[in-house]
Amino acid sequence: MTRSMALPTGPAVVFLFTDIEGSTRSERSVGSAAWASIVARHDSLLREAIEGCGGAVVKTEGDAFFAAFDDPVAALRAATQAQRAVAGEAWPDGLTIRVRMGLHLGEGRLRSARPGEPEDYVGIDVNYAARIAAAGNGRQIVVSAALAATIPDDLATVPGLGPVELIDAGARTVKDFDEPAHLFRLVVPGAADDDRAFRTTDAPTNLPGEVTELVGREADIAVLREALAESRIVTLTGPGGSGKTRLAIGLARDIRDRFPHGTWFIDLAAVREASLIESAIASAIDVRESPEIGLADALRAFLRDRSALLVLDNLEQLLPDGAETVARLVRAAPNVRLVITSRKLLRIAGERGYPVPPLDVDAGVRLFVDRARSHRSDLVLGDDAFVAVRAIAERLGGLPLAIELAAARVRVMSPAMILERLGRSLDLGGGTRDMPERQRTLRGAIAWSHDLLSPTEQRLFARLGAFAGGCTTEAAYAVADAEGDLGLDVAVGLESLADKSLVRIELPGDPPTASTAALDETRFSFHPLLREYAMERLDGLGERAAVEARFAAVCAAIAESAGPAILGEAGEATIHRLDREDHNMRLAIDWSIANDQPDIGLRILGSIWRWFQQRGRLREGRALLATLLGHAPRGDTRVRVTALSAAGGLAYWMNDFAGAGNVYRERLALATTTDDPILMADAHYDIGFLGVANKDAAMLREHEQIALDLYAAAGLEDGVARARQALVLALFLTGDYERALELELQNYEAFERGNSHLQVADSMTLLGAIAFRLNDPATAWQRTVAALKFFVSVDSASGLARGLGMAAILLLAHGDAELGARATGATYRLVREKGVMLAPVAVLHLPDPAILSVEKLGAERSEELMAAGAAVEVEEMLAEIFATPFVPAVSARD
């Protein structure tokens, strides 16, 4: 293709992408031959408009155009003229052609083209322009914020534009760009005036999916929508069971479009310490601490410049200390708003309270009928039945939970029978007479529903109260009927309790988020009030101590089963499964501390410490281990050895190598007393890594060779591969890269045989570093990118830091240094925000990319580019790296 003008370059190039909406459908309607003529005419109109306004057509593909301009106004003029030309054309067969367009101003950088190839652009701005065009609809012109900032305020004064209007569509997220940015719509009456919403990516959320309809809260949501526009904190207050949580979720779902950085639900019902509020929020939005920055500071830094909505559910038990935690968060993040549910107000600045009213009688009737039909789809209610239902709604004072419990009985009772028996229970007194009436009414409804259970169902209900975070059927068997004395099949009992709305069923992948996508197990959980009542009944049965001990033991067994899988083929699913067991594990650990049973907590933490590492909660895990290890040693020495391994690992990943060394030495001495070759091999393997951190190759070789010999004697191939990989590091540190490559290829093959995908990717990263030292940058790049793509697929923060840091080093040393500097900025942002180690520097002792950047580009340009890289989301940087061909330059380094 011969161009009429050279492609513009520099920091202010306007990119235009276009295509025809519904082209495949249109071609089918008129036939391929006619469509070819139509597309040819379309191409002629667009090319005439683009080139007539001084633009250059970069390339065409099918019915899509990519063009570039060195003048923003010329680009706007071309887009409007093209849309008017298409709209004014008399297309055959009455066809309407609808073209979507996207315009973005950014840096025009030409890629290195092979001889004979046409010039083309490369870079993140080109990708963004294409994405915003794809977000538009036919007869729309999407304009980026960068371009809009250059447009004159009075568009009517711009020659050649005619009557147009620029409308702000708000902050929007487009595919591959997680950071929202404002988009605008350039409206051209009669030509580009489609007012459909952009097809942008939804803001992230973890709001629970709707299982049942929210009934009777339309007016409340309307009031709260305005309240949250005026106040940054809105607290929904009311007694338990009044519907605070459902209303908060309904409100959040209704206004989530206001918050481009996300809407997050944080359940605090099982949290008992105000100091853990920020940890719970951080877990929900995937913020992690670092060795330099604690979790609370990392959370506030992450939210500081973001527009997000946090729903904090069940905060009352964490007051008054929790109020100050919320206040600090609000002060640090001026664009974050909070919806809080609590039985009482926080009494902090900026808070607006909203007492959740009971449902009116009509809404109460609708709720009863809706829930009743979820239990009996064939339910038909006559006039008398409706009278009884209305009386039930009145008798229960409009309390949603109480109405739902009553409605669950329609499978075996008529509304009239429910009203008669419910009335007796409430009159007999739910709780003490000095309780508020609504609280006594709800307690009476819970007691009534409980008393209708069979004795065996009541026992199951009480025993299930031990779980703070729900449970699987298997765990319910282990806790509620471990000795076979329940008198009821647990699965049958769970189904019965769910039918009566006394437990909730959480289906696989509910809520439907990335963190639940890999799960395939059904869980059962309680409403917090029902769990409180269950624990009261457990006390009444005199079984609390025994059941809680069984619960803690089951949690330890779950942890011991999950721990080895974290680094294996099922690692991602295992981590997500442990996410759902978080509250149970913490409760079991707290139980072990309170009851002076440290081995339970040590077994849990010793097994799943890598979950704390992956979730960026290193300080929390390390503090708990310190408390438990402070108890006098007892029981099986192996438990303490494993816990010391966990404590050392957490210290190591916090860059506290001295602290890790102290713990690892104690662990090695203790392991030696057991005569267990695997425990001794593991201890030597871990302590050897201190040699990596300290560049002590002799220490590393000594311990890893012992570990390798012990693993080999025991026939553990995975252990042999890991120890051999550590020996590769020793060779790497001493400069024997050829031998390091030979051994690491063996490790790579072993990890592949074991289907250990995470270890395969780790090995690929190390092979990339070896290739870098062997001055083979093309192979190093290929291996690094392959590893990075895997780390992206599993959202491994530590893996992304390793791979992105390695890519930055390669680009700075052998490729596009400016892209490498920006990748360095993105890498260090990831290290700060996710609390992970930059292993290529800290472990492999490769050149720090930040220093390389200064050497290559000078301090001023380096600082500018690294700041630019840190300003974009990591996902955006990765998309550019994956799209950029790696063309090795002659390296100035050996």
ZAMI-875436 format. One record per residue (C-alpha): residue in three letters; x, y, z. Coordinates in steps of 0.05 Angstrom, whole numbers, padded with zeros to 5 digits, always signed. Layout:
BEGIN
ALAXYZ...
! end
This chain:
BEGIN
MET+00000+00000+00000THR+00028+00068-00020ARG+00013+00125+00028SER+00001+00197+00007MET+00039+00222+00068ALA+00088+00198+00120LEU+00062+00173+00187PRO+00066+00227+00241THR+00107+00212+00303GLY+00118+00244+00370PRO+00081+00254+00435ALA+00016+00283+00405VAL-00009+00237+00350VAL-00084+00225+00343PHE-00103+00153+00326LEU-00169+00138+00292PHE-00199+00068+00289THR-00264+00052+00254ASP-00306-00007+00233ILE-00377-00023+00211GLU-00426-00048+00264GLY-00461-00113+00246SER-00422-00123+00182THR-00430-00199+00181ARG-00505-00193+00188SER-00508-00141+00134GLU-00467-00183+00086ARG-00513-00242+00096SER-00574-00199+00082VAL-00549-00171+00015GLY-00500-00226-00008SER-00425-00225-00012ALA-00420-00194-00082ALA-00464-00135-00064TRP-00429-00127+00002ALA-00361-00122-00031SER-00387-00062-00071ILE-00416-00030-00009VAL-00351-00038+00029ALA-00312-00008-00029ARG-00357+00053-00029HIS-00351+00058+00047ASP-00275+00055+00040SER-00275+00110-00012LEU-00317+00156+00033LEU-00273+00145+00094ARG-00207+00151+00056GLU-00231+00216+00024ALA-00250+00245+00092ILE-00185+00222+00126GLU-00137+00244+00073GLY-00176+00306+00056CYS-00165+00329+00129GLY-00090+00315+00127GLY-00092+00246+00158ALA-00053+00184+00138VAL-00086+00116+00130VAL-00041+00068+00167LYS-00076+00005+00144THR-00144-00025+00130GLU-00170-00094+00145GLY-00238-00117+00121ASP-00283-00057+00134ALA-00238-00028+00189PHE-00193+00033+00182PHE-00133+00054+00223ALA-00110+00126+00211ALA-00065+00177+00244PHE-00064+00253+00248ASP-00015+00304+00273ASP-00070+00355+00288PRO-00127+00340+00338VAL-00177+00386+00304ALA-00162+00355+00236ALA-00177+00286+00266LEU-00244+00310+00294ARG-00260+00342+00227ALA-00244+00277+00190ALA-00287+00235+00237THR-00348+00281+00232GLN-00342+00288+00156ALA-00336+00213+00148GLN-00398+00200+00191ARG-00438+00252+00153ALA-00416+00222+00087VAL-00436+00151+00108ALA-00503+00176+00136GLY-00518+00215+00073GLU-00502+00159+00024ALA-00560+00123-00010TRP-00541+00051+00004PRO-00572-00003-00039ASP-00630-00047-00016GLY-00649+00003+00037LEU-00588-00017+00078THR-00564+00027+00136ILE-00489+00029+00148ARG-00470+00046+00219VAL-00397+00061+00232ARG-00365+00064+00301MET-00303+00106+00312GLY-00252+00117+00367LEU-00203+00175+00373HIS-00145+00179+00422LEU-00085+00225+00428GLY-00019+00193+00449GLU+00052+00177+00431GLY+00065+00157+00360ARG+00122+00107+00358LEU+00138+00067+00296ARG+00159-00005+00304SER+00221-00032+00271ALA+00198-00058+00204ARG+00233-00110+00161PRO+00254-00089+00091GLY+00194-00083+00045GLU+00143-00082+00103PRO+00099-00020+00110GLU+00110+00024+00171ASP+00063+00014+00230TYR+00055+00039+00300VAL+00069+00004+00365GLY+00054+00021+00436ILE+00001+00025+00489ASP-00033+00087+00461VAL-00048+00049+00396ASN-00078-00008+00436TYR-00120+00040+00477ALA-00147+00075+00415ALA-00168+00008+00386ARG-00202-00012+00451ILE-00243+00052+00458ALA-00265+00046+00386ALA-00288-00025+00400ALA-00327+00001+00461GLY-00369+00046+00417ASN-00432+00030+00379GLY-00451+00044+00307ARG-00461+00119+00293GLN-00418+00138+00352ILE-00351+00174+00357VAL-00315+00157+00422VAL-00263+00208+00445SER-00210+00195+00498ALA-00197+00243+00556ALA-00128+00258+00528LEU-00157+00283+00463ALA-00217+00317+00496ALA-00168+00359+00537THR-00142+00391+00473ILE-00209+00407+00442PRO-00234+00480+00445ASP-00291+00492+00494ASP-00334+00524+00440LEU-00336+00472+00385ALA-00381+00517+00343THR-00321+00561+00330VAL-00279+00505+00299PRO-00281+00510+00223GLY-00306+00449+00186LEU-00339+00414+00245GLY-00410+00442+00239PRO-00460+00431+00295VAL-00430+00380+00343GLU-00430+00368+00418LEU-00379+00334+00464ILE-00413+00295+00520ASP-00376+00266+00580ALA-00395+00192+00587GLY-00358+00185+00654ALA-00300+00142+00675ARG-00301+00076+00638THR-00258+00013+00636VAL-00242-00019+00569LYS-00215-00087+00554ASP-00142-00099+00575PHE-00141-00032+00611ASP-00163-00041+00683GLU-00153+00032+00703PRO-00217+00071+00687ALA-00211+00135+00647HIS-00262+00186+00624LEU-00290+00175+00555PHE-00330+00226+00514ARG-00380+00220+00458LEU-00375+00269+00400VAL-00447+00277+00378VAL-00459+00295+00305PRO-00535+00306+00295GLY-00563+00261+00241ALA-00497+00224+00231ALA-00465+00202+00297ASP-00520+00211+00349ASP-00533+00141+00376ASP-00543+00147+00451ARG-00532+00075+00471ALA-00485+00063+00529PHE-00414+00046+00511ARG-00396-00028+00511THR-00343-00020+00564THR-00319-00070+00616ASP-00359-00071+00681ALA-00322-00045+00741PRO-00296-00101+00786THR-00342-00126+00841ASN-00352-00184+00888LEU-00425-00169+00905PRO-00461-00233+00922GLY-00506-00258+00867GLU-00581-00249+00874VAL-00613-00314+00895THR-00680-00284+00914GLU-00714-00218+00897LEU-00705-00156+00940VAL-00777-00140+00958GLY-00807-00075+00982ARG-00745-00033+00984GLU-00752+00012+00923ALA-00766+00075+00963ASP-00709+00060+01012ILE-00659+00053+00954ALA-00683+00119+00923VAL-00671+00155+00989LEU-00603+00121+01001ARG-00580+00135+00930GLU-00587+00210+00945ALA-00557+00202+01014LEU-00494+00170+00987ALA-00487+00225+00936GLU-00485+00276+00993SER-00448+00236+01047ARG-00387+00192+01042ILE-00410+00144+01097VAL-00481+00118+01102THR-00496+00071+01160LEU-00557+00027+01157THR-00580+00013+01228GLY-00632-00033+01257PRO-00640-00097+01296GLY-00616-00163+01268GLY-00662-00191+01215SER-00688-00124+01193GLY-00658-00131+01123LYS-00598-00086+01129THR-00552-00131+01090ARG-00600-00144+01032LEU-00615-00070+01027ALA-00541-00051+01028ILE-00527-00101+00972GLY-00587-00077+00932LEU-00564-00005+00939ALA-00493-00023+00918ARG-00517-00060+00858ASP-00562-00001+00838ILE-00506+00051+00841ARG-00444+00010+00822ASP-00437+00048+00756ARG-00416+00109+00797PHE-00353+00074+00820PRO-00306+00057+00763HIS-00254+00025+00808GLY-00301-00025+00838THR-00356-00042+00887TRP-00336-00089+00943PHE-00375-00127+00996ILE-00338-00144+01060ASP-00372-00191+01110LEU-00347-00176+01180ALA-00395-00221+01218ALA-00341-00271+01237VAL-00288-00217+01252ARG-00277-00204+01326GLU-00219-00155+01327ALA-00222-00085+01299SER-00150-00092+01277LEU-00172-00143+01225ILE-00222-00097+01189GLU-00169-00072+01142SER-00144-00142+01130ALA-00214-00164+01111ILE-00221-00105+01063ALA-00153-00118+01033SER-00170-00192+01021ALA-00234-00173+00985ILE-00200-00125+00937ASP-00134-00163+00932VAL-00087-00114+00965ARG-00024-00143+00996GLU+00029-00119+01044SER+00103-00115+01029PRO+00165-00120+01072GLU+00168-00044+01073ILE+00094-00027+01078GLY+00044-00059+01125LEU-00025-00082+01102ALA-00063-00022+01130ASP-00016+00028+01096ALA-00017-00012+01032LEU-00093-00012+01032ARG-00098+00063+01043ALA-00046+00076+00989PHE-00084+00032+00940LEU-00150+00067+00953ARG-00122+00138+00957ASP-00135+00157+00884ARG-00191+00108+00869SER-00265+00118+00864ALA-00295+00057+00897LEU-00353+00035+00941LEU-00342-00009+01002VAL-00400-00045+01035LEU-00379-00063+01107ASP-00430-00113+01133ASN-00441-00129+01207LEU-00394-00078+01239GLU-00428-00071+01306GLN-00386-00121+01345LEU-00323-00083+01326LEU-00344-00017+01356PRO-00320+00030+01383ASP-00249+00014+01358GLY-00275-00003+01289ALA-00303+00067+01280GLU-00234+00098+01284THR-00208+00047+01233VAL-00263+00068+01185ALA-00249+00142+01198ARG-00175+00133+01181LEU-00193+00098+01117VAL-00241+00153+01096ARG-00191+00207+01111ALA-00138+00172+01069ALA-00183+00157+01008PRO-00225+00218+00990ASN-00261+00185+00932VAL-00282+00122+00969ARG-00352+00118+00997LEU-00378+00068+01048VAL-00444+00035+01061ILE-00443+00003+01130THR-00492-00042+01165SER-00492-00041+01240ARG-00540-00045+01298LYS-00514+00023+01321LEU-00482+00084+01290LEU-00407+00094+01287ARG-00412+00167+01310ILE-00356+00192+01265ALA-00350+00254+01221GLY-00385+00250+01154GLU-00431+00193+01175ARG-00504+00194+01156GLY-00549+00145+01192TYR-00609+00110+01161PRO-00653+00069+01207VAL-00678+00012+01163PRO-00754+00012+01170PRO-00795-00052+01174LEU-00831-00072+01111ASP-00901-00046+01105VAL-00956-00098+01106ASP-00964-00101+01031ALA-00890-00112+01021GLY-00890-00163+01076VAL-00944-00202+01041ARG-00905-00199+00975LEU-00842-00224+01010PHE-00880-00282+01043VAL-00912-00303+00977ASP-00846-00297+00939ARG-00808-00339+00989ALA-00864-00389+00998ARG-00866-00402+00924SER-00791-00415+00924HIS-00807-00473+00971ARG-00872-00494+00935SER-00874-00473+00863ASP-00945-00499+00856LEU-00971-00456+00914VAL-01039-00425+00902LEU-01067-00378+00955GLY-01141-00365+00962ASP-01174-00305+00995ASP-01172-00336+01064ALA-01099-00354+01057PHE-01082-00283+01037VAL-01118-00258+01098ALA-01075-00304+01141VAL-01012-00283+01104ARG-01029-00210+01116ALA-01039-00225+01190ILE-00971-00261+01192ALA-00937-00200+01161GLU-00970-00155+01213ARG-00956-00202+01270LEU-00882-00205+01251GLY-00876-00130+01248GLY-00848-00128+01177LEU-00783-00162+01197PRO-00757-00195+01133LEU-00719-00252+01166ALA-00778-00271+01210ILE-00825-00270+01149GLU-00777-00314+01110LEU-00773-00364+01167ALA-00849-00367+01170ALA-00856-00374+01094ALA-00808-00434+01094ARG-00861-00474+01131VAL-00912-00474+01074ARG-00887-00542+01051VAL-00921-00575+01111MET-00968-00522+01140SER-01022-00476+01112PRO-01016-00400+01124ALA-01072-00406+01176MET-01035-00460+01214ILE-00970-00420+01211LEU-01007-00359+01238GLU-01038-00398+01296ARG-00974-00434+01318LEU-00930-00373+01306GLY-00976-00330+01348ARG-00971-00377+01408SER-00894-00377+01403LEU-00889-00302+01401ASP-00939-00294+01459LEU-00899-00343+01500GLY-00840-00297+01495GLY-00779-00295+01451GLY-00727-00270+01499THR-00734-00225+01560ARG-00789-00173+01567ASP-00740-00115+01570MET-00717-00129+01499PRO-00742-00080+01445GLU-00806-00107+01415ARG-00777-00119+01345GLN-00719-00158+01375ARG-00767-00200+01418THR-00810-00213+01356LEU-00751-00237+01315ARG-00723-00280+01371GLY-00791-00311+01379ALA-00795-00326+01305ILE-00727-00359+01307ALA-00746-00399+01369TRP-00812-00420+01337SER-00778-00443+01273HIS-00725-00480+01314ASP-00777-00514+01359LEU-00812-00543+01299LEU-00749-00582+01282SER-00742-00655+01303PRO-00695-00667+01362THR-00641-00693+01315GLU-00648-00633+01269GLN-00643-00587+01330ARG-00578-00622+01350LEU-00550-00615+01279PHE-00570-00541+01277ALA-00534-00528+01343ARG-00470-00565+01324LEU-00465-00529+01257GLY-00460-00464+01296ALA-00386-00481+01309PHE-00370-00459+01237ALA-00356-00384+01230GLY-00348-00385+01154GLY-00396-00438+01130CYS-00377-00510+01114THR-00378-00564+01062THR-00421-00627+01071GLU-00357-00666+01087ALA-00337-00618+01142ALA-00407-00618+01170TYR-00404-00694+01177ALA-00337-00689+01212VAL-00360-00638+01263ALA-00433-00654+01273ASP-00432-00730+01271ALA-00360-00751+01281GLU-00381-00805+01331GLY-00444-00827+01295ASP-00489-00803+01352LEU-00530-00751+01314GLY-00586-00799+01296LEU-00595-00767+01228ASP-00557-00768+01162VAL-00522-00701+01159ALA-00535-00690+01084VAL-00609-00702+01094GLY-00609-00657+01154LEU-00573-00601+01116GLU-00625-00605+01061SER-00681-00602+01112LEU-00651-00541+01148ALA-00642-00506+01080ASP-00714-00520+01063LYS-00734-00486+01127SER-00688-00426+01112LEU-00646-00440+01174VAL-00583-00450+01134ARG-00563-00419+01068ILE-00539-00459+01008GLU-00479-00429+00971LEU-00473-00463+00904PRO-00405-00472+00869GLY-00379-00405+00844ASP-00427-00363+00887PRO-00413-00305+00887PRO-00390-00310+00815THR-00321-00278+00820ALA-00251-00296+00798SER-00236-00322+00868THR-00292-00374+00864ALA-00289-00394+00791ALA-00248-00457+00805LEU-00291-00484+00861ASP-00336-00543+00853GLU-00365-00554+00923THR-00431-00533+00954ARG-00426-00498+01021PHE-00475-00484+01077SER-00475-00423+01121PHE-00516-00386+01173HIS-00545-00317+01179PRO-00505-00286+01236LEU-00566-00283+01282LEU-00582-00356+01269ARG-00510-00375+01284GLU-00515-00337+01351TYR-00578-00376+01367ALA-00546-00442+01347MET-00488-00429+01395GLU-00538-00414+01451ARG-00571-00481+01437LEU-00503-00515+01436ASP-00489-00487+01505GLY-00557-00512+01526LEU-00540-00582+01503GLY-00475-00580+01543GLU-00436-00597+01480ARG-00399-00533+01464ALA-00330-00552+01488ALA-00330-00619+01452VAL-00359-00593+01387GLU-00311-00534+01385ALA-00252-00580+01396ARG-00276-00624+01338PHE-00285-00562+01295ALA-00213-00540+01308ALA-00187-00609+01293VAL-00226-00611+01227CYS-00197-00543+01208ALA-00127-00570+01221ALA-00141-00630+01177ILE-00168-00586+01121ALA-00105-00543+01126GLU-00059-00603+01125SER-00095-00630+01063ALA-00093-00563+01027GLY-00022-00542+01044PRO+00018-00588+00998ALA-00029-00572+00940ILE-00015-00497+00940LEU+00046-00505+00896GLY+00018-00563+00856GLU-00027-00572+00795ALA-00089-00552+00835GLY-00054-00492+00868GLU-00101-00438+00844ALA-00164-00476+00864THR-00133-00493+00931ILE-00117-00420+00946HIS-00188-00400+00929ARG-00216-00456+00972LEU-00175-00431+01031ASP-00203-00361+01018ARG-00271-00390+01036GLU-00244-00424+01098ASP-00210-00359+01123HIS-00258-00345+01180ASN-00259-00418+01202MET-00183-00423+01203ARG-00176-00358+01242LEU-00229-00382+01293ALA-00193-00449+01301ILE-00126-00413+01312ASP-00158-00367+01363TRP-00189-00428+01397SER-00122-00462+01401ILE-00091-00400+01434ALA-00148-00389+01483ASN-00151-00463+01503ASP-00075-00472+01508GLN-00076-00523+01452PRO-00021-00493+01408ASP-00010-00554+01365ILE-00077-00543+01329GLY-00057-00472+01309LEU+00013-00494+01292ARG-00013-00549+01247ILE-00058-00499+01210LEU-00005-00445+01201GLY+00050-00494+01187SER+00009-00524+01130ILE-00020-00462+01097TRP+00031-00408+01109ARG+00039-00401+01034TRP-00034-00380+01031PHE-00016-00322+01077GLN+00043-00307+01031GLN+00001-00309+00967ARG-00053-00266+00998GLY-00004-00214+01023ARG-00018-00226+01097LEU+00053-00243+01118ARG+00053-00200+01181GLU-00012-00230+01206GLY+00012-00302+01196ARG+00080-00287+01227ALA+00049-00254+01288LEU+00002-00314+01300LEU+00060-00362+01293ALA+00101-00323+01343THR+00044-00327+01394LEU+00035-00401+01384LEU+00109-00417+01384GLY+00114-00379+01450HIS+00074-00434+01484ALA+00114-00489+01517PRO+00130-00545+01466ARG+00086-00606+01472GLY+00060-00664+01431ASP+00092-00684+01365THR+00159-00651+01351ARG+00143-00654+01277VAL+00087-00603+01287ARG+00135-00552+01316VAL+00186-00566+01261THR+00134-00552+01207ALA+00112-00489+01243LEU+00184-00464+01248SER+00189-00476+01173ALA+00128-00432+01162ALA+00156-00377+01208GLY+00222-00378+01171GLY+00187-00376+01103LEU+00145-00316+01122ALA+00207-00280+01150TYR+00245-00296+01086TRP+00191-00268+01041MET+00189-00205+01084ASN+00263-00197+01068ASP+00280-00209+01142PHE+00337-00257+01126ALA+00367-00252+01195GLY+00301-00270+01228ALA+00292-00327+01178GLY+00361-00353+01194ASN+00347-00356+01269VAL+00283-00395+01258TYR+00312-00441+01205ARG+00371-00459+01249GLU+00325-00477+01307ARG+00283-00517+01259LEU+00343-00556+01231ALA+00368-00573+01301LEU+00299-00598+01321ALA+00289-00637+01256THR+00355-00673+01267THR+00328-00701+01333THR+00270-00735+01297ASP+00312-00780+01251ASP+00259-00765+01198PRO+00298-00758+01132ILE+00244-00716+01098LEU+00240-00666+01155MET+00316-00661+01154ALA+00317-00653+01078ASP+00264-00598+01082ALA+00304-00562+01136HIS+00369-00564+01096TYR+00332-00542+01033ASP+00303-00480+01067ILE+00365-00458+01105GLY+00406-00464+01041PHE+00367-00407+01011LEU+00397-00359+01060GLY+00461-00371+01020VAL+00425-00344+00959ALA+00404-00280+00996ASN+00475-00271+01024LYS+00511-00292+00959ASP+00543-00349+00998ALA+00548-00403+00944ALA+00587-00451+00989MET+00532-00450+01042LEU+00479-00459+00989ARG+00515-00519+00958GLU+00528-00552+01025HIS+00456-00552+01048GLU+00423-00565+00981GLN+00468-00625+00967ILE+00449-00655+01033ALA+00375-00642+01017LEU+00382-00672+00948ASP+00414-00736+00975LEU+00360-00744+01027TYR+00304-00733+00977ALA+00336-00781+00928ALA+00342-00835+00981ALA+00269-00826+00998GLY+00248-00829+00924LEU+00216-00760+00924GLU+00225-00734+00853ASP+00194-00667+00868GLY+00242-00656+00926VAL+00301-00677+00882ALA+00280-00626+00829ARG+00272-00570+00880ALA+00339-00584+00912ARG+00372-00590+00844GLN+00341-00523+00825ALA+00373-00493+00887LEU+00440-00522+00866VAL+00428-00488+00799LEU+00425-00422+00837ALA+00493-00438+00867LEU+00521-00450+00798PHE+00488-00386+00775LEU+00519-00345+00831THR+00588-00372+00815GLY+00581-00358+00740ASP+00577-00430+00715TYR+00518-00416+00670GLU+00528-00474+00622ARG+00523-00525+00678ALA+00465-00486+00708LEU+00428-00491+00642GLU+00440-00566+00638LEU+00412-00579+00707GLU+00354-00531+00702LEU+00329-00564+00639GLN+00326-00629+00678ASN+00285-00593+00732TYR+00239-00564+00680GLU+00225-00633+00652ALA+00212-00661+00722PHE+00162-00605+00738GLU+00127-00617+00672ARG+00121-00692+00688GLY+00089-00674+00755ASN+00040-00625+00722SER+00065-00572+00771HIS+00048-00512+00728LEU+00071-00459+00778GLN+00139-00493+00785VAL+00144-00500+00709ALA+00134-00425+00702ASP+00185-00411+00758SER+00234-00456+00721MET+00221-00420+00656THR+00236-00353+00690LEU+00302-00381+00716LEU+00319-00409+00647GLY+00307-00339+00620ALA+00356-00310+00670ILE+00408-00362+00651ALA+00399-00346+00577PHE+00409-00272+00595ARG+00475-00288+00628LEU+00495-00331+00568ASN+00483-00269+00524ASP+00425-00302+00487PRO+00372-00247+00495ALA+00323-00276+00444THR+00317-00342+00481ALA+00314-00305+00548TRP+00256-00262+00522GLN+00218-00322+00495ARG+00223-00359+00562THR+00207-00297+00603VAL+00144-00281+00563ALA+00120-00353+00566ALA+00127-00352+00642LEU+00094-00284+00647LYS+00033-00308+00608PHE+00023-00365+00658PHE+00031-00319+00718VAL-00022-00273+00687SER-00069-00332+00679VAL-00065-00350+00753ASP-00058-00279+00780SER+00006-00295+00816ALA+00033-00229+00843SER+00101-00257+00862GLY+00107-00291+00794LEU+00087-00228+00757ALA+00140-00188+00795ARG+00193-00239+00776GLY+00173-00242+00703LEU+00160-00168+00693GLY+00225-00150+00728MET+00262-00199+00683ALA+00228-00169+00621ALA+00249-00099+00643ILE+00321-00121+00651LEU+00322-00153+00582LEU+00291-00093+00548LEU+00340-00045+00581ALA+00400-00088+00567HIS+00383-00113+00497GLY+00319-00083+00470ASP+00273-00022+00474ALA+00304+00015+00533GLU+00246+00065+00540LEU+00195+00008+00544GLY+00242-00025+00593ALA+00243+00037+00637ARG+00167+00040+00637ALA+00165-00035+00653THR+00212-00021+00711GLY+00163+00031+00739ALA+00106-00019+00733THR+00148-00073+00766TYR+00165-00031+00826ARG+00092-00010+00833LEU+00073-00084+00835VAL+00127-00098+00887ARG+00101-00042+00931GLU+00027-00056+00924LYS+00028-00131+00928GLY+00084-00139+00978VAL+00126-00186+00936MET+00201-00194+00926LEU+00237-00173+00863ALA+00271-00241+00857PRO+00315-00227+00796VAL+00351-00175+00838ALA+00343-00201+00909VAL+00356-00275+00893LEU+00392-00278+00827HIS+00430-00214+00839LEU+00418-00190+00768PRO+00427-00116+00754ASP+00372-00073+00785PRO+00329-00048+00726ALA+00322+00019+00760ILE+00398+00028+00759LEU+00402+00001+00688SER+00350+00052+00667VAL+00391+00109+00693GLU+00454+00081+00659LYS+00418+00075+00593LEU+00375+00137+00591GLY+00401+00186+00642ALA+00370+00203+00709GLU+00318+00253+00684ARG+00290+00212+00626SER+00293+00149+00667GLU+00253+00180+00724GLU+00201+00206+00675LEU+00191+00139+00641MET+00190+00098+00706ALA+00137+00146+00733ALA+00097+00136+00669GLY+00102+00060+00677ALA+00081+00064+00750ALA+00020+00106+00730VAL-00012+00051+00687GLU-00041-00014+00711VAL+00004-00075+00708GLU-00045-00107+00660GLU-00036-00050+00610MET+00040-00056+00614LEU+00036-00131+00603ALA-00010-00122+00542GLU+00042-00075+00511ILE+00100-00122+00526PHE+00063-00182+00496ALA+00046-00140+00434THR+00116-00113+00423PRO+00165-00154+00380PHE+00231-00163+00416VAL+00287-00141+00370PRO+00354-00151+00407ALA+00403-00095+00399VAL+00478-00102+00407SER+00488-00103+00481ALA+00539-00059+00516ARG+00541-00111+00571ASP+00572-00181+00570
! end
